[in-house]
Structures are given as structure tokens and as C-alpha cells.
Amino acid sequence: MISSTDLPDTIPVFPLPGALLLPRSRLPLHLFEPRYLAMLDDVMKTSSRLIGMVQPYDAPGAAGKLHSIGCAGKLTAFSETEDGRYMVTLSGASRFRIVEEIEGFTPYRRCKVSWQGFSRDLGPVEKDENFDRDSFMKALNRFLVDQGLSTDWDSLSEAEDELLINSLSMLCPFTPEDKQALLEAPSLSTRRETLLTLMEYSLRGGNGEGVMQ
């Protein structure tokens, strides 16, 4: 587990719409653009091996603008393909707040960041004391059927609260702005409530009518 003393003030950031990383979760990435291959090479030389995943704004006139909160992941696995691409895995370490973007000569983006306010991310696995799993799984089933998706229900039923909620937050087909809301949830229970609200909204057709029972 990474400690607060291992968190640097400056990290490279990877703006990728819809790609959500959460603390203590894992995100596989496929890197092939030259700028991100350069980023990977530089990250491998650092002691922290951290890359910040952050959502770019998806709005007219917001080209290049980043959300202020992202999540840093530690590079824990990588493999190279025959044509020079990389398959990597980031293990979520902690969320961060962007203080400012650093202008420099690297082809990728770097930011000065603050880790304050996210000490919970460096602690033990979170519990959701008020989690009504049966009701939640019924709602999830309706959502997946509506989306034409399937899943391994045995694995989901056996997963701990945090693994279940965070995995679904990362994998479900929500918009980048919805993913950002899930990222910024201050606690696991808040994230679960946000996740359920997003599923209900989708089942209503996104028109705000009716409530899923």
C-alpha cells in the first residue's frame, strides 16, 4: 500500500474520457500514442510510478480543460506487444486535486496536485454499513438487461462491498460527467447512492419521469 509520504507534488496526467480509476481498484490501459509511450518511459524511472487519470470536460468551448479532481494509479503491470504498444495496469492509489498545469517540454501533460482531503483513499477497504445488497442487485439486474449487458453474477454476489460498487462504477456505460460524479463521491455509501441514481435515471430513459421500484 502506498503511503502519504510517497505521493509527489507533480504527476503526469492522462486525460481519457470515460476511463474511471478509483482507489484500491485496477484499470487496464492500452498505450500506443508516442506521447503516452514517452510518459510510460518517464514514469518507470520514478519511485512512485504514479499516473493521474483525469476526465477532460466534454462541453463546447472546453477543449483541453480538465476536471479538477482525478485519481492517481500506480503502474503495477505492463507488457509490450510485438509492434511496440504497451498493455499496462494501474492500481488506484489516491484521488487528487489539480492545483495547476505545468508548462514544460514533455509531450504529455503534467500537473501540480494536492492530496489533501483524500486521506480515506490511503486507508483500509471501505465498508458500506447501510448497503441493502438484495435491493441493489435487483436494480442492477434491471439495468443490465435494459442495456443488453451480461455479467458473472456469482462473482458479483461474492464480492465485498467496495469491490462491487467500485467495479460497477468503473465498468458501467455512463457518460464522462457521470463517471466524474462517481469519482468525487466522498464515501463508498455516497458512491453507491450515486450509482443507483444513475441506473434509475437510465431506466427512466433519462427523462426524469417515474421511479424504478
N, C-alpha and C positions, 0 to 999 in steps of 0.2 A: 504494500500500500504506500502511495506517495504521501509525503508529509508537507506541511505548510512551508517548511524551510527549503523544500525542493522546487518551489514554484517561482519561476523567474519573472522579472518585471516586463520583459519583452518576449513575445512569441510570434511565430509565423501563423498566419490565419488562412484558412481555406474556405472561401465563400462558395457554398454549394446549396442551391435551392432545394428544400425538401429533405435534405440529409440531416437527421437529428441524432445527436450524440448526447447521452445522459450519464451522470456519474455512475460508476460501477457497471456500466453496460459496454458492449463491444460493437464497433461499427466497422464492417469491411469496406474498403475503398479500392478502386481500380485507378491507378495513376498512370497517365501516358503523355500529358502535355509537358513540353520541355520545362516550363516554369515550375511545375509541381515535381518533376523529377529532380530539378535543382534544389527545391525545398527539401525533398526527402534526403538528398545527399547532405545538405547542411544540418538537418535535424539529427541525422545519425552521428554527427560529430559532437553533439551537445550531451550533457549529463542527464538532462531531464527527458529528452526525446519527446517533447510536447508539441502538438499541433492544435491550433484553435479552430474548431468548426463553428462557423457563424453563418446566419441566414442573411443574404442580401435582400434589401427591400424590393418588393415586386409592385411598383407603382409608377405611373407616368412621371417623368422628371426626376426619378430617384436612382438613375443609373449609377452603379458603383457604390451607393450608400449602404452601409452595413447596420444591422441591428446592434444595439449597444451591449447586449448580453449574448455570450456564446458559451461553449463548453470545450475545455481542452482535453485531449486524449493523448495518452502515452503510446508511442509506437511499440507494440509488443510482438508483432509478427510481420514478416514480409517475405515475398518470393518473387523472383524475376522470371518473366516469360522469355521465350526464345527471341522475340522481336524487341526486347528492351523495355517492356512495360513492367509495372510492379503491381502485385496484389498485396495490400497491407491491411493490418488490423489495428485500430485504435481502441484502447481501453479507457473509458471515461474516467477522468481524474477529478476535475472540479470545474464548475462554471466560473466565469469571469465577466468583468465589465470593462469595455473598451474605454480607455482614457483618451487616447489619441492615436492616430495612424502615423507611423514613422516613414518619412520620406527617405529613400536610400537607393542603392544601386542593385538590390536584389530584384529578380524578375517576378517574384511573388510578393504578396503584401505582408507587412509586419505591423504589429500594434503594441503600444504600451498598454498594459492591462492592470486592473486591480482585482484582487481575490477576496476583498473584504465583503462580508455579508453572506459568504457561501461556505462557512466552516462545516456545516452539516454534510457537505459533499465528501469531506475527507474522513468522516466518521464511519461507524458500522452500518450495515444494511438497515434500511428504514423499515418500520412496521406501519401498517395501516390498521389501527385498532378498531375502526368503525366500518371495516370492509365487509359488506354483505356480498360474499362471493357468488352465492347461488343466483341472486338477482342480477348481478353484474354479468355472469356468464350467459344468462338468458338474453340479456340485451346485446351482448357480443355476438351471440349466435344469429340474432335477427339482423344485425348489421352486416355480418359476413355473408349471409345468404343474399341480402339486398345488393351487396357489392359483387356477388358472384365469386367469392373467395372461399377457400377451404383452409383448414388448419389441423394440427395434431392436437386433438382435444385431450388425449391422455397426458401429453407433456404440459399443456396449459393447466390442467387440473392439479398437477403435482407441483407446479412452480410456486415459489414463495411470492408473497405479495409484491415486493419490489420488482422482482424479475418479470412477473406477469405484466404489471402496469407499465413498466418502462419499455419492455419489449414491444407491447402493443402500441405505445406512444410512438416508437421509432418506426414501426413497420406498417401501421395502418395508413391508407391513402388519403391523408389530409393535406390541405394547402400549406405552403410555407408559413403563412401567418398563423395558422392553427398550430403548426409544429412549434412555432416560437412561443405561443401561449403555453404549450405543454412544457417547454424548456423552462420558462420563467416561473412555473408553479412553485411556491415556496416550500411545499411539503409533499410527501407521497400521497396523502389523502386529498390534497388540493389537486394534484395531477390526476388522480383517479376521478374526481368530480368533473374536472375539465374534459377528460377523455370520454366520460359518459355523456356529457352535454354535447360534445361533438358528434358522437354516434347518434344521439337522439335527433339532433339537427339534420344530419344526413338522412335519417329515416323519414323525417318530415318533408324531405325534398328540398330542404334549405329555404323553406318559405315561411317558417315561423308558425305554422298552423298545427294545432293538435299537440299532444304529448304522448310519447311512447309509454305504454303500460307494461 
